[in-house]
Amino acid sequence: DVDGARGAALATTHLLAAGHRRVAWLGWEEASRIGEDRRSGWERTMADAGLDIDGLGVRTTDNVDAARMEAHKLLDRRDATGFACASDTLAIGVLHAFHERGLRPGLDAGVVGFDDSLGAHVSWPGLTSVRQPLEQVAVEIVALLHDLLSLKPVEQLGRMLDPTLVVRRSTVPDAPGPGTSPPLSVE
């Protein structure tokens, strides 16, 4: 598995380092185990920084328009300037809300997605996102299956892999944008 809480913590820490103190969380419904794991990383990072999260954590469906509407509410109610999101889909919705308000991503407000999907690569101005090591997940699964099928003893039943943060212009204005040089990765 990939450590979702660590990924959300990377996203939140990055936004805090950029000067945002009102970092909101846009995540999935409470029934989502993966979503709640990711949310816990945001909650823990904000608590460790001594920052209040009251009213900043939102659960919604994983679609652009739902995220766009929730981002508008957070911008109205809570003066959020940083958004850590459970998915790139949600983060793209936040970028739409920024555009509608005339906010400049990376300058006036920041947003970080999760998954480093194709959408993160092609969205304007370029979406900072948590990258999961999916290739490594596949390698680990194939190796485990090989050992099982070879009747070799399995020494390690589970493994937690660390995500990385890919920094683009949605949080750092001079980071690479879509179609430019490779983005910065943060371990």
C-alpha positions in Angstrom: 0.0 0.0 0.0 1.0 3.6 -0.3 1.1 5.8 2.8 -1.8 8.1 2.1 -1.5 9.9 5.5 2.1 10.7 4.7 1.2 12.0 1.3 -1.4 14.4 2.8 1.1 15.4 5.4 3.6 16.3 2.5 0.9 18.3 0.8 -0.1 20.2 4.0 3.5 20.8 5.0 4.3 22.2 1.6 1.4 24.6 1.8 2.4 25.7 5.3 6.0 26.3 4.1 4.5 28.5 1.4 3.0 30.7 4.1 -0.6 29.4 4.1 -2.0 29.2 7.6 -5.7 28.5 6.6 -5.1 25.2 4.9 -8.4 23.5 4.0 -8.9 19.8 3.3 -11.2 18.6 0.5 -11.7 14.9 0.8 -14.1 12.1 0.1 -17.1 10.9 2.1 -16.4 9.5 5.6 -17.1 5.9 4.4 -13.9 6.0 2.3 -11.1 4.3 4.3 -8.5 5.7 1.9 -10.0 9.1 2.1 -10.0 9.1 5.9 -6.4 7.8 6.0 -5.3 10.8 3.8 -7.4 13.2 5.9 -5.6 12.0 9.0 -2.3 13.3 7.6 -3.7 16.8 7.1 -5.3 16.8 10.6 -2.1 15.7 12.2 0.1 18.2 10.3 -2.2 21.1 11.2 -2.3 20.0 14.8 1.5 19.7 15.0 1.7 23.3 13.6 -0.8 24.5 16.3 -3.3 25.5 13.7 -7.1 25.4 14.1 -8.9 23.2 11.5 -12.5 24.0 12.7 -14.6 24.3 9.6 -11.7 23.7 7.2 -12.3 19.9 6.6 -14.8 19.1 3.9 -16.1 15.8 2.7 -17.6 15.6 -0.8 -18.0 13.5 -3.9 -15.0 13.1 -6.1 -15.9 15.3 -9.0 -14.7 18.7 -10.3 -18.0 20.6 -9.8 -18.6 19.4 -6.3 -15.1 20.5 -5.3 -15.5 23.8 -7.1 -18.6 24.6 -5.1 -17.0 23.5 -1.8 -14.0 25.6 -2.5 -16.2 28.7 -3.0 -17.8 28.0 0.4 -14.4 27.6 2.1 -13.1 30.8 0.5 -16.3 32.7 1.6 -16.6 31.3 5.2 -13.1 30.5 6.4 -10.7 32.6 4.3 -8.8 29.5 3.2 -5.8 30.2 1.1 -4.3 26.7 0.9 -6.1 23.6 -0.2 -4.9 20.0 0.3 -7.1 17.6 -1.6 -7.7 13.8 -1.5 -7.5 13.6 -5.3 -6.4 15.6 -8.4 -10.1 15.7 -9.4 -10.9 17.6 -6.3 -7.9 19.9 -6.7 -8.9 20.7 -10.3 -12.3 21.8 -9.0 -10.5 24.1 -6.6 -8.5 25.6 -9.5 -11.8 26.3 -11.3 -13.0 28.2 -8.2 -9.8 30.2 -8.1 -10.3 31.1 -11.8 -13.9 32.2 -11.2 -12.7 34.5 -8.3 -9.7 35.9 -10.2 -7.2 34.2 -7.7 -3.8 33.4 -9.1 -2.7 29.8 -8.1 0.7 29.8 -6.5 0.4 33.6 -5.7 -2.9 34.4 -4.1 -3.8 30.8 -3.1 -2.3 27.3 -3.4 -3.7 23.9 -4.1 -2.2 20.4 -3.9 -3.9 17.3 -5.4 -3.2 13.6 -4.8 -2.3 10.9 -7.4 -0.3 13.0 -9.9 -2.7 12.0 -12.6 -2.7 13.1 -16.2 -5.0 16.0 -15.1 -2.2 17.3 -12.8 0.2 17.3 -15.7 -2.1 19.1 -18.2 -4.2 21.5 -16.0 -3.2 25.1 -16.0 -1.1 26.4 -14.4 0.2 22.9 -13.5 -1.1 21.1 -10.4 1.2 20.3 -7.5 0.3 16.7 -6.6 1.3 13.8 -4.4 2.7 11.0 -6.6 2.1 7.4 -5.6 4.9 5.0 -6.6 2.5 2.8 -8.6 5.4 1.2 -10.6 6.9 0.1 -7.3 3.5 -1.2 -6.1 3.4 -3.4 -9.2 6.9 -4.6 -8.7 6.2 -5.6 -5.1 3.0 -7.4 -6.0 4.6 -9.4 -8.8 7.5 -10.3 -6.5 5.1 -11.5 -3.8 3.1 -13.5 -6.3 6.3 -15.1 -7.6 7.3 -16.1 -4.1 3.8 -17.5 -3.4 3.6 -19.5 -6.7 7.1 -20.8 -6.1 6.1 -21.9 -2.6 8.8 -19.8 -1.1 8.1 -18.5 2.4 6.8 -14.9 2.5 9.0 -13.0 4.8 7.1 -9.7 4.7 3.3 -9.8 4.4 2.8 -6.1 3.8 4.8 -3.1 2.8 4.0 0.6 3.1 5.5 2.7 0.3 6.2 6.4 0.6 4.7 8.9 -1.9 6.5 12.0 -3.1 5.4 15.5 -3.8 5.6 16.9 -7.3 5.8 20.7 -7.2 4.2 22.7 -9.9 2.8 26.3 -10.3 -0.4 25.7 -8.3 1.7 26.3 -5.2 5.0 27.8 -6.5 4.7 30.4 -9.3 8.1 29.8 -10.8 7.9 26.0 -10.8 7.6 24.2 -14.1 4.1 24.3 -15.7 2.4 22.0 -18.2 4.6 21.1 -21.2 7.8 22.4 -19.6 10.8 20.8 -18.0 10.3 18.1 -15.4 8.7 19.2 -12.1 10.5 19.3 -8.8 10.0 16.3 -6.6 10.1 16.5 -2.8 10.7 13.4 -0.7 
